[in-house]
Amino acid sequence: MSATKNKTALSGLAERWGLLAPRERWALGSAGTLIFAALLWWIGISPALKQLRQASEATPQLDAQLQLMRAQASEATTLKAQRALSYDESLRSLEGSMKTLGTGASLNVSDARASITLRAVNGDALAAWLAQVRSNARLVPSELRLKKNATATPTSWDGSVVLNLPAR
């Protein structure tokens, strides 16, 4: 029944189209073409071009992130390949690295835990020390409680760092 209704509607439109003057047919055809082109632009082409522009703008940032991830993966592989240090070797290396922190740090060792107390330690020195402890002593912090020291002009930190030493 609906197919018959559609045929009737289409035949009515075709009949009306035939009654229009050539100038009116041309105007309606042009308007229809213009509407179709505008819809094609707004729905199909414009979003794709916008996405393409955003992708080309993001490429340098994504390349930099990829390079950083590759460097970190290489560093992780290197660290995994290193042999494990004994308790005494890790402790010696940790004690030697304490010079990096300056006079604002003190080390306390009890069993398999090393606690470092920090008072007004420079932020750059702390970052260098953490990297040194990770690569040389092969230790990573198990606890880290830091608070930025607001009174110091260069950024400095107060707090504590706890490291788990290897088993004896």
C-alpha positions as CSV (number, residue, x, y, z in Angstrom):
1,M,0.0,0.0,0.0
2,S,2.8,2.4,0.8
3,A,4.5,1.6,-2.5
4,T,1.4,2.7,-4.3
5,K,1.2,5.8,-2.3
6,N,4.9,6.6,-3.1
7,K,4.3,6.1,-6.8
8,T,1.3,8.4,-6.7
9,A,3.3,11.1,-4.9
10,L,6.2,10.7,-7.4
11,S,3.9,10.9,-10.4
12,G,2.4,14.0,-8.9
13,L,5.8,15.6,-8.5
14,A,6.8,14.6,-12.0
15,E,3.6,16.1,-13.4
16,R,4.2,19.4,-11.5
17,W,7.8,19.4,-12.7
18,G,6.6,19.1,-16.3
19,L,4.2,22.0,-15.9
20,L,7.0,24.4,-14.7
21,A,8.7,26.7,-17.2
22,P,12.3,25.9,-18.1
23,R,13.5,29.0,-16.2
24,E,11.7,27.7,-13.0
25,R,13.1,24.2,-13.5
26,W,16.6,25.7,-13.8
27,A,16.1,27.8,-10.6
28,L,14.8,24.9,-8.6
29,G,17.5,22.6,-9.9
30,S,20.2,25.2,-9.0
31,A,18.7,25.7,-5.5
32,G,18.6,21.9,-4.9
33,T,22.2,21.6,-6.1
34,L,23.3,24.4,-3.9
35,I,21.5,22.9,-0.9
36,F,23.1,19.5,-1.6
37,A,26.6,21.1,-2.0
38,A,26.2,23.0,1.3
39,L,25.1,19.8,3.2
40,L,27.9,17.9,1.6
41,W,30.4,20.5,2.8
42,W,29.0,20.9,6.4
43,I,28.5,17.2,7.0
44,G,31.2,15.5,4.9
45,I,34.1,17.7,3.9
46,S,34.5,20.4,6.6
47,P,34.8,18.0,9.6
48,A,37.4,16.0,7.7
49,L,39.5,19.0,6.9
50,K,39.3,20.2,10.5
51,Q,40.5,16.8,11.7
52,L,43.3,16.9,9.1
53,R,44.5,20.3,10.3
54,Q,44.4,19.3,13.9
55,A,46.4,16.1,13.1
56,S,49.1,18.1,11.3
57,E,49.4,20.5,14.2
58,A,49.7,17.7,16.8
59,T,52.3,15.7,14.9
60,P,55.4,17.5,16.3
61,Q,54.1,17.1,19.8
62,L,53.3,13.5,19.3
63,D,56.8,12.9,17.8
64,A,58.4,14.5,20.9
65,Q,56.3,12.2,23.1
66,L,57.3,9.2,21.1
67,Q,61.0,10.1,21.3
68,L,60.7,10.5,25.1
69,M,58.9,7.1,25.4
70,R,61.6,5.4,23.4
71,A,64.3,7.0,25.5
72,Q,62.5,5.8,28.7
73,A,62.0,2.3,27.3
74,S,65.7,2.2,26.4
75,E,66.6,3.3,30.0
76,A,64.3,0.8,31.5
77,T,65.9,-2.0,29.4
78,T,69.3,-0.9,30.5
79,L,68.3,-0.8,34.1
80,K,66.7,-4.3,33.9
81,A,69.9,-5.7,32.3
82,Q,72.1,-4.5,35.2
83,R,73.0,-7.1,37.8
84,A,71.5,-6.8,41.2
85,L,73.7,-5.3,43.9
86,S,74.3,-6.8,47.3
87,Y,73.1,-5.1,50.5
88,D,76.6,-3.7,51.2
89,E,77.2,-2.5,47.6
90,S,73.8,-0.7,47.6
91,L,74.5,0.9,51.0
92,R,78.0,2.1,50.0
93,S,76.6,3.6,46.8
94,L,73.7,5.3,48.8
95,E,76.1,6.7,51.4
96,G,78.4,8.0,48.6
97,S,75.4,9.7,46.8
98,M,74.4,11.6,49.9
99,K,77.0,14.3,49.1
100,T,74.8,15.3,46.2
101,L,72.1,16.5,48.6
102,G,74.5,18.7,50.6
103,T,74.3,19.3,54.4
104,G,70.5,19.4,54.5
105,A,70.1,15.6,54.3
106,S,70.8,12.9,56.9
107,L,70.8,9.1,56.4
108,N,69.4,6.6,58.9
109,V,69.7,2.8,58.2
110,S,67.8,0.2,60.1
111,D,67.7,-3.4,58.8
112,A,66.6,-3.3,55.1
113,R,65.3,0.3,55.2
114,A,67.2,3.5,54.6
115,S,65.5,6.7,55.7
116,I,66.7,10.0,54.4
117,T,65.5,13.2,56.1
118,L,65.7,16.3,54.0
119,R,65.8,20.0,55.2
120,A,65.9,22.7,52.6
121,V,67.4,20.5,49.9
122,N,67.7,22.1,46.5
123,G,65.2,20.7,44.0
124,D,67.8,20.1,41.2
125,A,70.1,18.4,43.7
126,L,67.2,16.2,44.8
127,A,66.3,15.2,41.3
128,A,69.9,14.4,40.5
129,W,70.3,12.4,43.7
130,L,67.1,10.3,42.9
131,A,68.5,9.5,39.4
132,Q,71.9,8.6,40.9
133,V,70.4,6.4,43.5
134,R,68.2,4.6,40.9
135,S,71.1,4.0,38.5
136,N,74.1,3.5,40.8
137,A,72.6,2.0,44.0
138,R,69.7,0.4,42.0
139,L,67.2,1.6,44.6
140,V,63.8,3.3,44.2
141,P,61.9,5.1,46.9
142,S,59.2,3.1,48.6
143,E,58.0,6.1,50.5
144,L,58.4,9.7,49.5
145,R,57.0,12.6,51.6
146,L,58.1,16.0,50.3
147,K,56.9,19.5,51.1
148,K,58.1,22.5,49.1
149,N,60.0,25.0,51.3
150,A,58.2,28.3,50.8
151,T,60.8,30.4,52.5
152,A,63.8,29.5,50.3
153,T,64.5,31.6,47.1
154,P,65.7,28.7,44.9
155,T,63.2,25.9,45.1
156,S,64.0,23.6,48.0
157,W,62.3,20.7,49.7
158,D,61.8,19.4,53.2
159,G,60.6,15.8,54.0
160,S,61.7,12.2,54.0
161,V,62.6,9.5,51.5
162,V,62.5,5.8,52.4
163,L,64.4,3.2,50.3
164,N,64.2,-0.6,50.7
165,L,67.7,-2.1,50.6
166,P,68.3,-5.6,49.1
167,A,68.1,-8.5,51.5
168,R,71.4,-9.5,53.2
